[in-house]
Amino acid sequence: MLYVSKGIPEKGGLTPHLRIVIGGQTFTLFGQEEELWLRGRLDLARTASEQEAQTVRSLLRSGLVESSAQDDPAARYSLLCRCILAPVKQSKRNALRRDEKIILDWLIGAGIRLSMPELMCLFDHHVRPAKELLGEDNQHNLLKQIYPDEGEGAETLEERMLHAKTRDAVVDAVFGLLRKKRVVLL
């Protein structure tokens, strides 16, 4: 089973157990739950046994992971589609690849939370972060770039982006940002 962890680890605390914050709730993990959540925190992880798969399903019910029985590039994309990509505030951008910088610029500057399909659409159509598309005042302009026809919905966009030429490159860039602790998944 393929999975990725969601949530923000709570710093410090009086307990030696891992505390994860997501959606205004705090979860305390220990034992195998803690080990598996940490394994999927910065990259895709795979279960090695049926017992691990059961624990991941338990974490899934709590909203602390997203999982897939499939293990292919489309599954990697689908896992990220079920997460909120949230940038982490850091000032240095020098250790990032070009595609990672572009994605991070979109996530930080868009003025709205961009979904994975929306990021894919911008990247696939070579739309770069620009002053007229960034910030709350330019949300309408940005959404017009993503959804040029008013009749198209987010579900259609997710399906279209599943087959985009740049899908794997964007997924790799998002996981690169995750490994570098520049984004968290919620």
N, C-alpha and C positions, 0 to 999 in steps of 0.2 A: 504494500500500500504506500502510495506517495502522499506526503503531507507537508504543510508549512505552518509554522506557529504564528499566532496573532496576539497582540497585546503588548503592553509596556511593562518591563520588570520594574518593580518598586525598589527604590534605592534604600539601603540601610534597613532599619527595622530591628525589632527586638527578637525576632525568631530566625533560626538558621535556615528555615524553609524559604523557598522561592515564592514571592508574592507578585502576581500579575494583575495589572489594572487594564480593564477593557470595558467600554460602554458604561463607565461610572461604577462598575463593580470591581471588587478586589477578590481574587482567587488565591488561595494558598496551595501550593503544590509541593509534594515530597515524594521520595522514592522514584518509581518508574515514571510517574506522571512528570515529575520535575526533569528527569533525564531526557525523556522524549521531547518535552516542550523545548528544552535548551538545544537539542539536536536540530530541531526545525526552525530555530529562531533566526538564523542568519543565512539559511539556504534551504533548498529542498531536502527532505529526508525521506528515508524509506524504512518501513518496519522490517525486522528480521525474523519475526516469529508471530504466531497467532496470538500469543499473549500480548505482544507489543501492539498488534492490530486492534485488539480489544481495548487497550488503554487509549489508543489514539481515537477510537470511536467514542470513548467516554469524554475525552477532551473536546471532541467535535460537538457533542451534545451541550457542553458548557460554553461553546463559542470560542474556544482557545486555539483551535486549529481549523484548517480546511484540508480535506483529504480527497483522494481520487483512487479508484481501483485501477485506473489506466496509468501507464507510465510512458508517455510519449510527449512530444512538443506541444500538441494541442491540449493535453492535460495540464501542462505547466501554465499555459495561458489561461485555461479555465479556472485554475486555482487562484490566480491573481485577480481574475474578474470578480471573484467572490470576496475580495478584500478591499478595504479602503487603504489607499497609499497615502501615508502622512509623512511629510518631510520633517527631519529632525533639524533643529536650529544649530548650524555650525557655520563658522565664517570661512574656513579655508576650502577651496575647491580645486586645489592644484593636483590632487591625487586622482582625479576623475578622468575617465575617457570622454571623448567629445560627445558621444551619444548619451552618456550618463549626465553630463553637464546640461544638455538640452532638456532631458526629462526632468532633472531637478529644477531647472529654471521654470518649466511649466508648472510643476507641483507647487513651487514657492510663490510664483507670481501670477497665477491664473485668476485669482480672486474668487474662485470656486474650487470645490474638490473635484478633480478630474478622475473619472473612472479609468480602468485599464483600457477598455475599448476606445474611449475618447482620446487617451494618450496615443494609442495605436493609430487612430485616424489622423491625428496631427502629424505624427512621425511619418506615416505612410504617404501622406500628401505633401511632405517636405515643408510643412508650415513651421516656421521657427518663431520662438518667443520674440515679440516685437511690442513696442510701446503701445500701439493701437489695439493690441489684443490682451494686454496684461492689466491686472487690477480690477477692482469691483466696478469701476466706471465703464469698463470695456467688456463686461461679461457678454453682452448682446452680440458684439462683434465676434467674440471667440466662439460662441454657440452657433453663429451663422456659418463659421468655417467648418465646424464639426457636423452640423445638421443643416446643410444647404436647402434641403426640401423639408418643409414643415410636416409632411406626412410620415417622415421616417422617425421611428422611435429607438430607444436605447437597445431594445432586444434585437432589432434588425441590425443595428450597428455592431453589437457583440458577435452576431453570426457572421457578418461581413468581414470583420477584423480577424476572425478565426482563420480565414484563408488569405490574409494580407501577406504580401511579399516580405514585409519587414517584421512580421510577428516574432520570429525567433530572436532577432537582433534586439527588439524592444524588451522582450521577456528577459533576455540575458542581461541587458542594461539595468533593468529594475532589480534583478537578483544581485547584480554588482553593487548597486546602491544599498541594498539590504546588507550584504556582506561587509560593506564599508561603514555601516551604521549611519547612513545618510537618510534612510527612510525606515519607517516601521509599518507593519501591516496591522490593521485594525479590523 
